[in-house]
C-alpha cells in the first residue's frame, strides 16, 4: 500500500522569526529595510542618558505605527535600524515618523539637549535605507556584533532582546539575580505585588538616575534570558538522555 505523501510545507519549521508573512486586508507581505541616520551635525550625542531614553522610546514609537522593530544598533553619533513595514508605508514617512517621535521624547526627557544642540534638531537631515530579505537579518545582526569588537558601539538590541518577557518568566529566575537587580525589576514590572513604576519613579525611589536604573534593568533582563535558555537546554538534554 502506497504511503500517503507528507505535506512538507506543514512539516518544515520556520528558520527565522521573520519568515512569517504579515497580512493586511487581502494582501500578504514580508518587507524589511535597514535604515540609518545621524545625530545632529554627526555629534556623538549618545551618552548613557540619551541612549537609555532612546532605547525606551524607539520600540514604543515603532509599535504605535505598527512597524516591526527587528533590531537596532547605536553608535555615538548614529543609529541603524532593521524594520518591518507595510506595503502602504513610504520609507521616507517611516524615517520621518521615527525621527520626529524619538526627538520629541528625547527633548522632553532630557532638557539639557535644547541648550546643547537647539530645540527639535536632534537628528541630521537625510537617511540611508536599503530593503533586505528576511533571511539576511540574522547575518546583519551578526555583522553588527562582530563590528562592535572593533568599533565603538553604544548598544545593540536584537530580536531576542526586544521580545518582552512575561512577568512569570522573570519571577521564575528572580532569586538568581543580585538584590539590586531584583528591586529594579520588581518596581519596573510590578512583580510580587509591587505597583508598576516608570523609570523616573523607580529612579527617584532608589536615589539613582533614570539611565542607571535602565542600565540595571537591561543587564538583568539579559541575564534572565540567558538563564531561561540554559534551563531549556538542560530540560532538552534531560529528555534525550
C-alpha positions in Angstrom: 0.0 0.0 0.0 1.5 3.3 -1.0 2.3 5.7 1.8 0.5 9.0 1.9 2.8 11.8 0.9 3.9 14.1 3.6 3.0 17.8 3.2 6.5 19.2 3.6 5.1 22.8 3.9 3.3 21.8 7.1 6.2 19.8 8.5 9.0 22.4 8.0 9.5 24.8 10.8 10.4 28.4 10.1 14.1 29.0 10.1 13.7 32.6 11.0 11.2 34.6 13.2 11.0 37.0 10.3 9.9 34.4 7.7 6.2 34.6 8.7 4.0 36.6 6.3 2.1 39.6 7.6 -1.3 40.4 6.2 -3.4 43.5 5.7 -6.8 43.2 4.0 -6.4 40.8 1.1 -2.7 41.2 0.8 0.3 39.3 2.3 3.7 40.8 2.6 7.2 40.4 4.2 9.1 43.7 3.8 12.2 44.7 5.8 14.7 47.5 5.5 17.9 48.6 7.0 17.7 52.3 7.9 20.5 54.5 9.3 20.6 58.2 10.2 23.0 60.6 12.1 22.6 62.7 15.1 22.6 66.5 14.5 25.9 67.6 12.8 27.1 64.0 13.4 27.8 64.9 17.0 28.4 62.0 19.5 25.2 62.7 21.4 24.6 59.1 22.6 25.8 59.1 26.1 24.4 56.8 28.7 21.4 59.0 29.5 20.4 59.7 25.9 20.9 56.0 24.9 18.7 54.8 27.8 15.8 57.1 26.8 16.2 56.4 23.1 16.0 52.6 23.8 12.7 53.2 25.7 11.2 55.5 23.1 12.1 53.6 19.9 10.1 50.4 20.5 7.1 52.4 21.7 7.1 54.6 18.6 7.5 51.7 16.2 4.6 49.9 17.9 2.4 53.0 17.6 2.9 53.0 13.8 2.8 49.1 13.5 6.4 48.9 12.4 8.1 45.7 13.2 11.4 46.5 15.0 13.7 43.6 14.4 16.9 45.0 15.7 18.9 48.2 16.1 22.4 49.4 16.7 23.5 52.6 18.4 27.0 54.2 17.9 28.0 57.6 19.4 26.6 59.7 16.6 24.4 57.4 14.6 21.7 54.7 14.7 21.0 51.7 12.5 17.6 50.0 12.4 16.1 46.9 10.9 12.4 47.4 10.4 9.4 45.5 9.0 6.8 47.7 7.4 3.6 47.6 5.4 3.5 48.0 1.6 1.5 51.2 2.0 4.2 52.7 4.2 6.6 55.0 2.3 10.1 54.7 3.6 10.5 58.4 3.8 7.4 58.6 6.1 8.7 55.7 8.2 12.0 57.5 8.8 10.3 60.8 9.4 7.9 59.3 12.0 10.7 57.6 13.9 13.0 60.7 13.9 10.2 63.0 14.9 8.9 60.7 17.6 12.2 59.9 19.2 13.4 63.6 19.0 10.3 64.7 20.9 10.8 62.1 23.6 14.5 63.0 24.0 13.9 66.7 24.2 11.1 66.2 26.7 13.0 63.8 28.9 16.5 65.5 28.7 16.1 69.3 28.8 19.8 69.9 28.5 19.7 68.8 24.9 17.9 72.0 23.9 20.9 74.1 25.1 23.4 71.8 23.6 22.0 71.4 20.0 18.9 73.6 19.6 15.3 72.7 20.1 13.8 70.0 17.8 17.1 69.5 16.0 18.3 66.2 17.4 18.7 64.4 14.1 20.6 65.4 11.0 18.8 65.7 7.7 18.7 62.7 5.4 19.0 58.9 5.9 20.2 55.7 4.3 17.7 52.9 3.5 18.0 49.5 1.8 15.5 46.8 1.6 16.6 43.3 2.8 15.2 39.8 2.7 14.1 38.2 5.9 16.9 35.6 5.6 19.5 38.4 5.7 18.5 39.8 9.1 20.5 37.3 11.2 23.6 37.8 9.1 23.3 41.6 9.5 23.0 41.4 13.3 25.9 39.0 13.4 27.9 41.5 11.4 26.9 44.3 13.9 28.1 42.2 16.8 31.4 41.5 15.0 32.0 45.1 14.3 31.3 46.1 17.9 34.5 44.3 18.9 36.5 46.8 16.7 34.3 49.9 16.6 32.8 52.0 19.4 29.3 50.7 19.8 27.0 52.1 22.5 24.2 49.5 22.2 23.0 46.6 20.1 19.5 45.1 20.6 18.4 42.1 18.5 15.0 40.5 18.1 15.5 38.3 21.2 16.4 41.3 23.3 13.3 43.2 22.1 10.8 40.4 22.8 9.0 41.2 26.1 9.4 38.7 28.9 6.2 37.6 30.7 6.3 38.5 34.4 6.0 34.8 35.3 9.2 34.2 33.3 11.0 36.9 35.3 9.7 35.6 38.6 10.9 32.1 37.9 14.6 33.3 38.0 14.3 36.3 40.2 16.1 34.7 43.1 19.1 34.1 40.9 19.7 37.8 40.5 21.5 40.3 42.6 19.5 42.2 45.3 19.7 45.5 43.3 18.5 43.7 40.1 15.6 42.2 41.9 14.4 45.5 43.3 14.6 47.3 40.0 12.7 44.6 38.1 10.0 44.4 40.9 9.5 48.2 40.5 9.5 48.4 36.7 7.4 45.2 36.1 5.1 45.3 39.1 6.3 41.9 40.4 5.4 40.2 43.7 2.6 42.7 44.5 4.6 45.8 43.7 3.0 48.7 41.8 4.4 49.3 38.3 6.8 52.3 38.4 8.0 54.4 35.5 11.8 54.6 35.0 11.7 58.1 36.6 9.6 56.9 39.6 11.9 53.9 40.2 15.0 56.1 40.0 13.6 58.6 42.5 12.7 55.8 44.9 16.1 54.2 44.6 18.0 57.5 44.7 19.5 56.8 41.3 19.5 58.4 37.9 17.0 57.1 35.3 19.7 55.9 33.0 21.3 54.0 35.8 18.0 52.2 36.6 17.7 51.5 32.9 21.2 50.0 32.7 20.5 47.7 35.6 17.2 46.6 34.1 18.7 45.9 30.7 21.6 43.8 32.2 19.1 42.0 34.4 16.8 41.1 31.5 19.8 39.9 29.5 20.8 37.7 32.5 17.3 36.3 32.7 17.2 35.4 29.1 20.5 33.6 29.4 19.2 31.7 32.5 16.0 30.7 30.7 17.9 29.5 27.7 20.2 27.5 29.9 17.2 25.8 31.7 15.5 25.0 28.4 18.8 23.4 27.2 19.0 21.3 30.4 15.5 20.1 30.0 16.1 19.1 26.4 19.2 17.2 27.3 17.4 15.5 30.2 14.6 14.3 28.0 17.0 13.0 25.3 19.3 11.2 27.9 
